[in-house]
Structures are given as C-alpha cells and as structure tokens.
C-alpha cells in the first residue's frame, strides 16, 4: 500500500502499489464533522484481475468483507459496542 493523498484531518487515500497482486485499487477515507462527532466514509474503488479470485470474492467472502472488518476493528478501538 502507498499513500496517494493525505489532507489532514479530512481525507486520506491509499492505493495498492504491488502490480503482482490479484487485485488493485484505492481506499478513500473521508472524515466530516457531524452532531458533535465525526462521520467516516470509506470508498473502495477496486479491480479484481484474477478470475478465480473474482469468483471467490463474489461467492465466498464477499466484496465488502475487508471494509466491514476494518470498520469493526475501528469501532472496537473507539469503544463502540
């Protein structure tokens, strides 16, 4: 991974930098103030190059598994139930 854009404290964009991976793309993290707190929006723009990996993503672990795991870990770190 490499940092593509960093605009503290509101935007952070990472990119998969290894061309040998079966997938690629970017994750964009946008943080906006909301009701005395903040809202985190994650946008994933991904590509899955390998057809076998694409099939596994679709039918085995899903397209959003990594993002959901990240959000669960972040919530746990911040004290969410």
Secondary structure, DSSP 8 states (H G I E B T S, - for coil): -EEEEEETTTEEEEE---TTSSEEEEEEEEEEEETTEEEEEEEEEEEE--HHHHHHIIIII-TTHHHHHHHHHHHHHTT--
